[in-house]
Amino acid sequence: MADVTKVLFLRHLRGTPTVWVRYQQRGRVRTEGTGQSFWYRPLVAVLSEVPVDDRELPLMFHARTADFADVTVQATVAYRIADPALAATRLDFSVNPYQGRARARPLDQVATLLTELAQQPAIDLLARLPLAEALTVAITEIREAVADALSDDPRLSDIGVSVVSARVVAVRPEPELERSLQTPTREAVQQDADKATYARRAQAVERERAIAENELQNQIELARREQQLVEQKGANDRRTAELAAVAELAAAQGEAERERTLAAAQAERVRAVGGAEAEAEAARMAAYRDLPPAVLQSLALRELAGQLPEIGQLTITPDLLSGALARLADGSR
């Protein structure tokens, strides 16, 4: 809407850089262009405002593929009014000179025309393609077809409209059909996830097996070392016993040798003593051989007296005394 200011019976219009304005009075053009600002009398003025900025027109329409599947096409068309003077003569862009409001909605007509022109090539193209191809590789073809159709259409040139670009955002089937089409992908993704899970489990099992084998190898190595320790300990004990037996044998042999030496010395001493005693006894016998019997008897008595036990009291009876005196008398004789 134009910026219109009232001053008495006059009006002042101030335009913008993106709006083309034409001011006519009595069928003659007084001024036109973008960014205009002027005074006018509303009773005799005819004003037209044409936006010349780029505009985005979102489109959504339905189509049917070659295999009779309904799809929804989402697209966006960017356009601008390249010839506002021509557009002002073909479409109603007039504004109320008193308030500056538009009398009609010409941009809706432009949008309707663009929608119809964009739908036709997209529908024709989708009608020749199956659903799977329409959802995957046909988006680029649809965009090119729509752009070519809009750029070459003479009806847009007749109203001064120029298409800047055409974009196809998406081609979507019905929700139930889309879910059905997504099922194989979901299943494939789920299978890949299951494979990854199984692979992870297998890897975990393999790691557990490796850990168990490592523990078993450690136990086997520990048992082998324990066996070596027991064998070495037995060998050490056996060697200790052998050395102890050798030491005891050497000690016993030494002790036996010492005892033999002592026995030989004792025997030698006994032999020497016996020889000396025998020689003494032989000398004594030789001395006794020449003595008279009475002397021998006296020596025998003395020897006997030395062998008798100690006598505390001696009782001499008359019989004993008479017998002894008789023997003495016989001996004196």
C-alpha positions as CSV (number, residue, x, y, z in Angstrom):
1,M,0.0,0.0,0.0
2,A,1.3,3.4,-0.9
3,D,2.1,6.1,1.7
4,V,-0.5,8.8,1.0
5,T,-0.6,12.0,3.1
6,K,-3.6,14.4,3.0
7,V,-3.1,18.1,3.0
8,L,-6.4,20.1,2.4
9,F,-7.7,19.0,-0.9
10,L,-4.4,17.7,-2.1
11,R,-2.7,14.3,-1.6
12,H,1.0,13.4,-1.4
13,L,2.2,10.0,-2.4
14,R,5.6,8.7,-1.4
15,G,6.8,5.5,-3.0
16,T,9.5,2.9,-2.3
17,P,12.4,1.6,-4.3
18,T,10.7,-1.7,-4.9
19,V,7.3,-0.3,-6.1
20,W,6.8,1.1,-9.6
21,V,4.2,3.9,-9.6
22,R,2.3,5.5,-12.5
23,Y,0.3,8.7,-12.1
24,Q,-2.2,9.5,-14.8
25,Q,-4.4,12.6,-15.2
26,R,-7.1,12.8,-17.9
27,G,-5.5,9.8,-19.7
28,R,-2.0,11.3,-19.9
29,V,0.9,9.9,-17.9
30,R,2.2,12.6,-15.6
31,T,4.9,10.6,-13.9
32,E,5.9,6.9,-13.5
33,G,8.8,4.9,-12.1
34,T,10.2,3.5,-8.8
35,G,10.9,5.7,-5.8
36,Q,8.5,8.4,-6.9
37,S,7.1,11.2,-4.7
38,F,4.6,13.8,-5.9
39,W,1.4,15.8,-5.2
40,Y,-1.8,15.1,-6.9
41,R,-5.5,15.9,-6.8
42,P,-7.5,12.7,-6.0
43,L,-10.5,13.7,-8.0
44,V,-8.7,13.6,-11.3
45,A,-5.7,11.3,-10.5
46,V,-5.4,7.7,-11.6
47,L,-2.7,5.8,-9.7
48,S,-1.2,2.3,-10.3
49,E,1.4,0.5,-8.1
50,V,3.3,-2.5,-9.4
51,P,5.8,-4.3,-7.0
52,V,9.0,-5.0,-8.9
53,D,10.8,-7.0,-6.2
54,D,11.5,-10.8,-6.4
55,R,8.7,-12.9,-4.9
56,E,8.6,-16.5,-3.8
57,L,5.5,-18.5,-4.7
58,P,5.2,-21.9,-2.9
59,L,3.4,-24.6,-4.9
60,M,1.8,-27.8,-3.9
61,F,-0.2,-30.0,-6.2
62,H,-1.1,-33.6,-6.8
63,A,-0.1,-35.9,-9.7
64,R,-0.4,-39.5,-10.7
65,T,2.5,-41.7,-11.7
66,A,2.6,-44.3,-14.5
67,D,1.7,-47.1,-12.0
68,F,-1.4,-45.1,-10.7
69,A,0.2,-43.9,-7.5
70,D,-0.9,-40.5,-6.2
71,V,2.0,-38.2,-5.3
72,T,2.3,-34.7,-3.9
73,V,4.7,-32.2,-5.5
74,Q,6.2,-29.4,-3.4
75,A,7.9,-26.6,-5.4
76,T,8.8,-23.0,-5.2
77,V,8.8,-20.5,-8.1
78,A,10.7,-17.2,-7.8
79,Y,9.4,-14.4,-10.1
80,R,9.3,-10.7,-10.6
81,I,7.4,-8.2,-12.7
82,A,10.1,-7.3,-15.2
83,D,7.9,-4.9,-17.3
84,P,5.7,-3.0,-14.8
85,A,4.3,-0.6,-17.5
86,L,3.0,-3.6,-19.4
87,A,1.7,-5.3,-16.3
88,A,-0.2,-2.1,-15.3
89,T,-2.1,-2.2,-18.6
90,R,-2.9,-6.0,-18.5
91,L,-3.7,-6.4,-14.8
92,D,-5.5,-4.2,-12.3
93,F,-2.8,-2.6,-10.2
94,S,-4.8,0.6,-9.5
95,V,-5.0,2.1,-6.0
96,N,-7.5,4.3,-4.3
97,P,-6.1,7.9,-4.6
98,Y,-7.6,8.9,-1.3
99,Q,-6.3,6.1,1.0
100,G,-3.7,4.5,-1.2
101,R,-5.2,1.0,-1.0
102,A,-5.2,-1.5,-3.8
103,R,-8.5,-1.9,-5.6
104,A,-7.9,-5.5,-6.7
105,R,-5.5,-8.4,-6.1
106,P,-3.5,-8.8,-9.3
107,L,-0.7,-10.8,-7.7
108,D,-3.2,-13.6,-6.9
109,Q,-3.9,-13.8,-10.6
110,V,-0.2,-14.0,-11.3
111,A,0.2,-16.7,-8.7
112,T,-2.7,-18.7,-10.1
113,L,-1.3,-18.5,-13.6
114,L,2.2,-19.6,-12.4
115,T,0.7,-22.5,-10.5
116,E,-1.2,-23.7,-13.5
117,L,1.8,-23.3,-15.8
118,A,4.1,-25.2,-13.4
119,Q,1.6,-28.0,-12.8
120,Q,1.1,-29.1,-16.4
121,P,4.7,-30.1,-17.3
122,A,5.2,-31.8,-13.9
123,I,2.0,-33.8,-14.2
124,D,2.9,-34.8,-17.8
125,L,6.3,-36.0,-16.7
126,L,5.1,-37.9,-13.7
127,A,2.4,-39.6,-15.7
128,R,5.2,-41.3,-17.7
129,L,7.3,-42.4,-14.8
130,P,6.8,-45.2,-12.2
131,L,6.6,-44.3,-8.6
132,A,10.0,-45.5,-7.6
133,E,11.7,-43.5,-10.3
134,A,9.5,-40.5,-9.6
135,L,10.6,-40.5,-6.0
136,T,14.3,-40.9,-6.7
137,V,15.6,-39.5,-10.0
138,A,12.6,-37.5,-11.3
139,I,13.1,-34.4,-9.1
140,T,15.7,-32.9,-11.3
141,E,13.7,-33.6,-14.5
142,I,10.6,-32.1,-12.9
143,R,12.5,-29.0,-11.9
144,E,14.0,-28.6,-15.4
145,A,10.6,-29.2,-17.1
146,V,8.9,-26.6,-14.9
147,A,11.7,-24.0,-15.4
148,D,11.6,-24.5,-19.2
149,A,7.8,-24.3,-19.3
150,L,7.7,-21.1,-17.3
151,S,10.5,-19.3,-19.1
152,D,9.1,-20.0,-22.6
153,D,5.4,-19.4,-21.9
154,P,4.1,-16.3,-23.9
155,R,1.3,-15.6,-21.4
156,L,3.8,-14.6,-18.8
157,S,5.6,-12.3,-21.3
158,D,2.3,-10.7,-22.2
159,I,1.8,-9.5,-18.6
160,G,5.4,-8.6,-18.0
161,V,6.2,-11.4,-15.6
162,S,9.7,-13.0,-15.6
163,V,10.5,-16.3,-13.8
164,V,13.7,-16.1,-11.9
165,S,14.0,-19.8,-10.8
166,A,12.0,-22.9,-10.1
167,R,12.8,-25.4,-7.4
168,V,11.2,-28.7,-6.6
169,V,11.4,-29.3,-2.9
170,A,9.9,-32.8,-2.7
171,V,7.8,-35.5,-4.3
172,R,6.0,-37.5,-1.7
173,P,3.5,-40.3,-2.0
174,E,0.6,-41.0,0.2
175,P,1.5,-41.6,3.9
176,E,0.5,-45.3,3.9
177,L,2.3,-45.9,0.6
178,E,5.3,-44.0,1.8
179,R,5.5,-46.1,4.9
180,S,5.2,-49.2,2.7
181,L,8.1,-48.0,0.6
182,Q,10.2,-47.2,3.6
183,T,9.7,-50.7,5.0
184,P,12.4,-52.4,2.9
185,T,14.8,-49.6,3.9
186,R,13.9,-50.0,7.5
187,E,14.3,-53.7,7.3
188,A,17.7,-53.3,5.6
189,V,18.8,-50.9,8.2
190,Q,17.5,-53.2,10.9
191,Q,19.3,-56.1,9.3
192,D,22.5,-54.0,9.2
193,A,21.9,-53.2,12.9
194,D,21.4,-56.8,13.7
195,K,24.5,-57.8,11.8
196,A,26.4,-55.1,13.8
197,T,24.9,-56.5,17.0
198,Y,25.8,-60.1,16.1
199,A,29.3,-59.0,15.0
200,R,29.7,-57.2,18.3
201,R,28.5,-60.2,20.2
202,A,30.7,-62.5,18.2
203,Q,33.7,-60.2,18.9
204,A,32.8,-60.1,22.6
205,V,32.6,-63.9,22.6
206,E,35.9,-64.2,20.8
207,R,37.5,-61.8,23.3
208,E,36.1,-63.8,26.2
209,R,37.4,-67.0,24.6
210,A,40.8,-65.4,24.1
211,I,40.7,-64.2,27.8
212,A,39.7,-67.7,28.9
213,E,42.5,-69.3,26.8
214,N,44.9,-66.8,28.2
215,E,43.8,-67.6,31.8
216,L,44.1,-71.4,31.0
217,Q,47.6,-70.9,29.5
218,N,48.5,-68.9,32.6
219,Q,47.2,-71.7,34.8
220,I,49.1,-74.3,32.7
221,E,52.3,-72.3,33.0
222,L,51.7,-71.8,36.7
223,A,51.2,-75.6,37.1
224,R,54.3,-76.3,35.1
225,R,56.3,-73.9,37.2
226,E,54.9,-75.5,40.3
227,Q,55.9,-78.9,39.0
228,Q,59.4,-77.6,38.3
229,L,59.5,-76.1,41.8
230,V,58.4,-79.4,43.4
231,E,61.0,-81.3,41.3
232,Q,63.7,-78.8,42.1
233,K,62.7,-79.0,45.8
234,G,62.8,-82.8,45.7
235,A,66.2,-82.7,44.0
236,N,67.4,-80.2,46.5
237,D,66.1,-82.4,49.4
238,R,67.6,-85.5,47.8
239,R,70.9,-83.7,47.3
240,T,70.7,-82.5,50.9
241,A,70.0,-86.0,52.2
242,E,72.8,-87.4,50.1
243,L,75.2,-84.8,51.4
244,A,74.0,-85.5,54.9
245,A,74.4,-89.2,54.4
246,V,77.9,-88.7,53.1
247,A,78.7,-86.4,56.0
248,E,77.3,-89.0,58.5
249,L,79.2,-91.8,56.7
250,A,82.4,-89.7,56.9
251,A,81.7,-89.0,60.5
252,A,80.9,-92.7,61.2
253,Q,84.0,-93.8,59.3
254,G,86.1,-91.2,61.3
255,E,84.5,-92.4,64.6
256,A,85.1,-96.0,63.7
257,E,88.7,-95.3,62.7
258,R,89.1,-93.4,66.0
259,E,87.6,-96.3,67.9
260,R,89.8,-98.7,66.0
261,T,92.8,-96.6,66.8
262,L,91.8,-96.3,70.4
263,A,91.1,-100.1,70.6
264,A,94.5,-100.8,69.0
265,A,96.2,-98.5,71.5
266,Q,94.2,-100.1,74.3
267,A,95.0,-103.5,73.1
268,E,98.6,-102.6,72.8
269,R,98.6,-101.1,76.3
270,V,96.8,-104.2,77.6
271,R,99.4,-106.4,75.9
272,A,102.2,-104.3,77.3
273,V,100.6,-104.4,80.7
274,G,99.9,-108.1,80.5
275,G,103.4,-108.8,79.3
276,A,104.8,-106.7,82.1
277,E,102.5,-108.4,84.6
278,A,103.4,-111.8,83.2
279,E,107.1,-111.0,83.4
280,A,106.6,-109.7,87.0
281,E,104.6,-112.8,87.8
282,A,107.2,-115.0,86.3
283,A,109.8,-113.2,88.2
284,R,107.8,-113.5,91.4
285,M,107.2,-117.2,90.8
286,A,110.9,-117.7,90.1
287,A,111.5,-115.9,93.4
288,Y,108.9,-118.1,95.2
289,R,110.3,-121.2,93.7
290,D,113.4,-121.1,95.9
291,L,111.6,-120.2,99.1
292,P,110.8,-122.7,101.9
293,P,107.2,-123.9,102.3
294,A,106.8,-122.1,105.6
295,V,107.6,-118.8,104.0
296,L,105.3,-119.6,101.2
297,Q,102.5,-120.3,103.6
298,S,103.2,-117.1,105.4
299,L,103.1,-115.2,102.2
300,A,99.9,-117.0,101.3
301,L,98.3,-116.1,104.6
302,R,99.4,-112.5,104.1
303,E,97.9,-112.5,100.7
304,L,94.8,-114.1,102.0
305,A,94.6,-111.6,104.8
306,G,94.7,-108.9,102.3
307,Q,91.8,-110.4,100.5
308,L,89.6,-111.0,103.6
309,P,86.9,-108.5,104.5
310,E,87.5,-106.1,107.4
311,I,87.1,-107.8,110.8
312,G,85.7,-105.7,113.5
313,Q,85.8,-108.2,116.4
314,L,87.7,-111.5,116.6
315,T,86.6,-114.2,119.0
316,I,89.2,-116.8,119.8
317,T,87.9,-120.0,121.2
318,P,90.0,-122.5,123.1
319,D,89.7,-125.0,120.3
320,L,91.0,-122.5,117.8
321,L,93.8,-121.4,119.9
322,S,94.9,-124.9,120.8
323,G,94.8,-125.9,117.1
324,A,96.9,-122.9,116.1
325,L,99.4,-123.4,118.8
326,A,99.7,-127.0,117.7
327,R,100.3,-126.0,114.1
328,L,102.9,-123.5,115.2
329,A,104.7,-126.1,117.3
330,D,104.7,-128.4,114.4
331,G,106.1,-125.8,112.3
332,S,108.9,-125.0,114.7
333,R,109.9,-128.5,114.7
